[in-house]
């Protein structure tokens, strides 16, 4: 599923979003996606990657909150419209 160029956690997170352009993910859902693909990163690294991609203007918060790990409401993110067009 992943390309060889996607080696870092941030690159993998971005690739998952690009492969699923109409889907949004909470950090925990993204963590689970990476685990399913055989990639293991600390959850804090996944969250940091999402934060960094948001600061760069690549991801946006959707405003939707879903129960995440420990049944705590967590924000979801998706690609910006600009990124969907690429």
Secondary structure, DSSP 8 states (H G I E B T S, - for coil): ---TT--SHHHHHHHHHHHTTT--EEHHHHHHHHHHTT----HHHHHHHHHHHHHTTSEEEEEEEEE-GGG-EEEEEEE-HHHHT-
